[in-house]
Amino acid sequence: MKSKQAGITLIGFLIVLAVAGFFAYAAMKLVPSYIEYAGVVKAMNQIASEGVDGKTLDQVRREMMFKLGFQYVDDATIQPSDINFQQGSDGNELHVSYDKQMPFIYNIDFLVHFDKSVPVRGNVAPPQ
């Protein structure tokens, strides 16, 4: 009686290992950016829950940048100009939009765009 072999060859295993390694390396490069984005969202929710009644846009930007420091968001990631207000369906919304570029392999980079709006309580004071 002949026995039939089953399983993966060494070459097949190395190919599967290389593909899995490639995706694991890509995940190691991308996951910190998404963790940082979670910190941005948390800081935005803190600002929204406190309300912005009577504050100017510059005051809100300063407060947001201060809160981002507690969330371990890199200062080079978000500039104050990335933080704005826009009119939403339920009133004013705090809007943050930024791009993050991460080097990957040789001359290949990842460019990830983050865009989030959170409704806020109160009205922003006009610039002085």
GROMACS elastic network, one bead per residue, 0.5 to 0.9 nm:
[ bonds ]
;  ai    aj funct       b0    kb
    8    11     6  0.81888   500
    8    12     6  0.60170   500
    8    13     6  0.62934   500
    9    12     6  0.51188   500
    9    13     6  0.61043   500
    9    14     6  0.86399   500
   10    13     6  0.50356   500
   10    14     6  0.62121   500
   10    15     6  0.87048   500
   11    14     6  0.51374   500
   11    15     6  0.63145   500
   11    16     6  0.87312   500
   12    15     6  0.51514   500
   12    16     6  0.62562   500
   12    17     6  0.85401   500
   13    16     6  0.51286   500
   13    17     6  0.60281   500
   13    18     6  0.85741   500
   14    18     6  0.60485   500
   14    19     6  0.86507   500
   15    18     6  0.50862   500
   15    19     6  0.63026   500
   15    20     6  0.85984   500
   16    19     6  0.52453   500
   16    20     6  0.61263   500
   16    21     6  0.84791   500
   17    20     6  0.51053   500
   17    21     6  0.59423   500
   17    22     6  0.85502   500
   18    22     6  0.61421   500
   18    23     6  0.87811   500
   19    22     6  0.51203   500
   19    23     6  0.64476   500
   19    24     6  0.86168   500
   20    23     6  0.53105   500
   20    24     6  0.60786   500
   20    25     6  0.86138   500
   21    25     6  0.60661   500
   21    26     6  0.85632   500
   22    25     6  0.52331   500
   22    26     6  0.62921   500
   22    27     6  0.87041   500
   23    27     6  0.61154   500
   23    28     6  0.86027   500
   24    27     6  0.50432   500
   24    28     6  0.62113   500
   24    29     6  0.87642   500
   25    28     6  0.50443   500
   25    29     6  0.64442   500
   25    30     6  0.88168   500
   25   104     6  0.85802   500
   26    29     6  0.52054   500
   26    30     6  0.62521   500
   26    31     6  0.85914   500
   26   104     6  0.73033   500
   27    30     6  0.50641   500
   27    31     6  0.56831   500
   27    32     6  0.87850   500
   28    31     6  0.58047   500
   28    32     6  0.73447   500
   29    32     6  0.67503   500
   29    33     6  0.78404   500
   29   102     6  0.71811   500
   29   103     6  0.80582   500
   29   104     6  0.70361   500
   29   110     6  0.86234   500
   30    33     6  0.55548   500
   30    34     6  0.67800   500
   30   102     6  0.78470   500
   30   110     6  0.80597   500
   30   112     6  0.87143   500
   31    34     6  0.52145   500
   31    35     6  0.62554   500
   31    36     6  0.86440   500
   32    36     6  0.61138   500
   32    37     6  0.85588   500
   33    36     6  0.50158   500
   33    37     6  0.61700   500
   33    38     6  0.87196   500
   33   100     6  0.75634   500
   33   102     6  0.86860   500
   33   112     6  0.84137   500
   34    38     6  0.62598   500
   34    39     6  0.87314   500
   35    38     6  0.50674   500
   35    39     6  0.65967   500
   35    40     6  0.89093   500
   36    39     6  0.50747   500
   36    40     6  0.64706   500
   36    41     6  0.88583   500
   36    71     6  0.76573   500
   36    72     6  0.71529   500
   36    73     6  0.56676   500
   36    74     6  0.81259   500
   37    41     6  0.62758   500
   37    42     6  0.85983   500
   37    73     6  0.80519   500
   37   114     6  0.75313   500
   38    41     6  0.51000   500
   38    42     6  0.61904   500
   38    43     6  0.86961   500
   38    71     6  0.87196   500
   39    42     6  0.50070   500
   39    43     6  0.62091   500
   39    44     6  0.85881   500
   39    68     6  0.70256   500
   39    70     6  0.86352   500
   39    71     6  0.50532   500
   39    72     6  0.72620   500
   39    73     6  0.67518   500
   40    43     6  0.51664   500
   40    44     6  0.61766   500
   40    45     6  0.86609   500
   40    64     6  0.89045   500
   40    67     6  0.86885   500
   40    68     6  0.63741   500
   40    71     6  0.72692   500
   40    73     6  0.71660   500
   40    96     6  0.85830   500
   41    44     6  0.50100   500
   41    45     6  0.61712   500
   41    46     6  0.86523   500
   41   116     6  0.75316   500
   41   117     6  0.89822   500
   41   118     6  0.85802   500
   42    45     6  0.51295   500
   42    46     6  0.62989   500
   42    47     6  0.88159   500
   42    68     6  0.87587   500
   42    71     6  0.79399   500
   43    46     6  0.50625   500
   43    47     6  0.63745   500
   43    48     6  0.86646   500
   43    64     6  0.66809   500
   43    65     6  0.88078   500
   43    67     6  0.57255   500
   43    68     6  0.60938   500
   43    70     6  0.86398   500
   43    71     6  0.73109   500
   44    47     6  0.51703   500
   44    48     6  0.61557   500
   44    49     6  0.86515   500
   44    64     6  0.71801   500
   44    67     6  0.86377   500
   44    68     6  0.88777   500
   44    94     6  0.73315   500
   44    95     6  0.86259   500
   44    96     6  0.84515   500
   44   116     6  0.89140   500
   44   117     6  0.84572   500
   44   118     6  0.69034   500
   45    49     6  0.60586   500
   45    50     6  0.85876   500
   45   118     6  0.69721   500
   45   119     6  0.87818   500
   45   120     6  0.86144   500
   46    49     6  0.52233   500
   46    50     6  0.62837   500
   46    51     6  0.86989   500
   46    64     6  0.89257   500
   46    67     6  0.83909   500
   47    50     6  0.52526   500
   47    51     6  0.62520   500
   47    52     6  0.74136   500
   47    60     6  0.79760   500
   47    63     6  0.79495   500
   47    64     6  0.70480   500
   47    67     6  0.86312   500
   47    94     6  0.85681   500
   47   120     6  0.76696   500
   48    51     6  0.52204   500
   48    52     6  0.73033   500
   48    93     6  0.85377   500
   48    94     6  0.75262   500
   48   118     6  0.68906   500
   48   119     6  0.65580   500
   48   121     6  0.64571   500
   49    52     6  0.88920   500
   49   120     6  0.70662   500
   49   121     6  0.73405   500
   50   120     6  0.83978   500
   50   121     6  0.77999   500
   51   120     6  0.59287   500
   51   122     6  0.58632   500
   51   123     6  0.85317   500
   52    55     6  0.54808   500
   52    56     6  0.81448   500
   52    60     6  0.72523   500
   52   120     6  0.69302   500
   52   121     6  0.62621   500
   52   122     6  0.53899   500
   52   123     6  0.62874   500
   52   124     6  0.60723   500
   52   125     6  0.86036   500
   53    56     6  0.87398   500
   53   121     6  0.69637   500
   53   124     6  0.58006   500
   53   125     6  0.72991   500
   54   122     6  0.75595   500
   54   123     6  0.64343   500
   54   124     6  0.56143   500
   54   126     6  0.86217   500
   55    58     6  0.81127   500
   55    59     6  0.60117   500
   55    60     6  0.65675   500
   55   123     6  0.79189   500
   55   124     6  0.55006   500
   55   125     6  0.53613   500
   55   126     6  0.84817   500
   56    59     6  0.52015   500
   56    60     6  0.63597   500
   56    61     6  0.86386   500
   56   124     6  0.56320   500
   56   126     6  0.62413   500
   56   127     6  0.59884   500
   56   128     6  0.80812   500
   57    60     6  0.51110   500
   57    61     6  0.60890   500
   57    62     6  0.86348   500
   57    83     6  0.86859   500
   57    84     6  0.73816   500
   57    85     6  0.78017   500
   57   124     6  0.67462   500
   57   125     6  0.74755   500
   57   126     6  0.79539   500
   57   127     6  0.71601   500
   58    62     6  0.61467   500
   58    63     6  0.85437   500
   58    80     6  0.84015   500
   58   127     6  0.81383   500
   59    62     6  0.51389   500
   59    63     6  0.61316   500
   59    64     6  0.84995   500
   60    63     6  0.50458   500
   60    64     6  0.59729   500
   60    65     6  0.85364   500
   60    83     6  0.86319   500
   60   124     6  0.88435   500
   61    64     6  0.50235   500
   61    65     6  0.61055   500
   61    66     6  0.85344   500
   61    80     6  0.58417   500
   61    81     6  0.82885   500
   61    83     6  0.63630   500
   61    84     6  0.80498   500
   62    65     6  0.51598   500
   62    66     6  0.61608   500
   62    67     6  0.86931   500
   62    80     6  0.76442   500
   63    66     6  0.50526   500
   63    67     6  0.62668   500
   63    68     6  0.86368   500
   64    67     6  0.51046   500
   64    68     6  0.61138   500
   64    69     6  0.87523   500
   64    80     6  0.85477   500
   64    83     6  0.82854   500
   65    68     6  0.50030   500
   65    69     6  0.64926   500
   65    73     6  0.89976   500
   65    75     6  0.82255   500
   65    78     6  0.82989   500
   65    79     6  0.84000   500
   65    80     6  0.72571   500
   66    69     6  0.53531   500
   66    70     6  0.71275   500
   67    70     6  0.52999   500
   67    71     6  0.66621   500
   68    72     6  0.64520   500
   68    73     6  0.53991   500
   68    74     6  0.80640   500
   68    75     6  0.83504   500
   68    78     6  0.89867   500
   69    72     6  0.52966   500
   69    73     6  0.58281   500
   69    74     6  0.74936   500
   69    75     6  0.77423   500
   70    73     6  0.76325   500
   72    75     6  0.89121   500
   73    76     6  0.85402   500
   73    77     6  0.70751   500
   73    78     6  0.80706   500
   74    77     6  0.53508   500
   74    78     6  0.74797   500
   75    78     6  0.62557   500
   75    79     6  0.73825   500
   76    79     6  0.69160   500
   77    98     6  0.76432   500
   77    99     6  0.78016   500
   77   100     6  0.66033   500
   78    81     6  0.81503   500
   78    82     6  0.63285   500
   78    83     6  0.81896   500
   78    96     6  0.86074   500
   78    97     6  0.84731   500
   78    98     6  0.64789   500
   78    99     6  0.84108   500
   78   100     6  0.88567   500
   79    82     6  0.54291   500
   79    83     6  0.75182   500
   79    98     6  0.83206   500
   80    83     6  0.55685   500
   80    84     6  0.84973   500
   81    84     6  0.71781   500
   82    95     6  0.80696   500
   82    96     6  0.56136   500
   82    97     6  0.55941   500
   82    98     6  0.61575   500
   83    94     6  0.73361   500
   83    95     6  0.59297   500
   83    97     6  0.70736   500
   83    98     6  0.89067   500
   84    93     6  0.84229   500
   84    94     6  0.60931   500
   84    95     6  0.51917   500
   84    96     6  0.64415   500
   84    97     6  0.86288   500
   85    92     6  0.65895   500
   85    93     6  0.55549   500
   85    95     6  0.55442   500
   85    96     6  0.85310   500
   85   117     6  0.87395   500
   85   124     6  0.84677   500
   86    91     6  0.84732   500
   86    92     6  0.58741   500
   86    93     6  0.53533   500
   86    94     6  0.67047   500
   86    95     6  0.66604   500
   86   117     6  0.85811   500
   87    90     6  0.80437   500
   87    91     6  0.57194   500
   87    93     6  0.60536   500
   87    94     6  0.89774   500
   88    91     6  0.51169   500
   88    92     6  0.57170   500
   88    93     6  0.58780   500
   88   117     6  0.88713   500
   88   119     6  0.75695   500
   89    92     6  0.82182   500
   89    93     6  0.89147   500
   90    93     6  0.81378   500
   90   119     6  0.70844   500
   91   119     6  0.70293   500
   91   120     6  0.77024   500
   91   121     6  0.82557   500
   91   122     6  0.87574   500
   91   123     6  0.87408   500
   92   118     6  0.85889   500
   92   119     6  0.59981   500
   92   120     6  0.59132   500
   92   121     6  0.74663   500
   92   122     6  0.77362   500
   92   123     6  0.70704   500
   92   124     6  0.83256   500
   93   117     6  0.59570   500
   93   118     6  0.52455   500
   93   120     6  0.54711   500
   93   121     6  0.86249   500
   94   116     6  0.82200   500
   94   117     6  0.54612   500
   94   118     6  0.51757   500
   94   119     6  0.61887   500
   94   120     6  0.64333   500
   95   115     6  0.75179   500
   95   116     6  0.58259   500
   95   118     6  0.65577   500
   95   119     6  0.87447   500
   96   114     6  0.79125   500
   96   115     6  0.58462   500
   96   116     6  0.54528   500
   96   117     6  0.64346   500
   96   118     6  0.88601   500
   97   113     6  0.75332   500
   97   114     6  0.56659   500
   97   116     6  0.64305   500
   97   117     6  0.85738   500
   98   112     6  0.85785   500
   98   113     6  0.59941   500
   98   114     6  0.54528   500
   98   115     6  0.65889   500
   99   111     6  0.67738   500
   99   112     6  0.56648   500
   99   114     6  0.61169   500
   99   115     6  0.86991   500
  100   110     6  0.80450   500
  100   111     6  0.57444   500
  100   112     6  0.52506   500
  100   113     6  0.64166   500
  100   114     6  0.79105   500
  101   109     6  0.66288   500
  101   110     6  0.55970   500
  101   112     6  0.63883   500
  101   113     6  0.87890   500
  102   108     6  0.89848   500
  102   109     6  0.55536   500
  102   110     6  0.51277   500
  102   111     6  0.65121   500
  102   112     6  0.82955   500
  103   106     6  0.78139   500
  103   107     6  0.75628   500
  103   108     6  0.64432   500
  103   110     6  0.62681   500
  103   111     6  0.88068   500
  104   107     6  0.75653   500
  104   108     6  0.55086   500
  104   110     6  0.64513   500
  105   108     6  0.51957   500
  105   109     6  0.70294   500
  106   109     6  0.82900   500
  120   123     6  0.83536   500
  124   127     6  0.88934   500
  125   128     6  0.85121   500
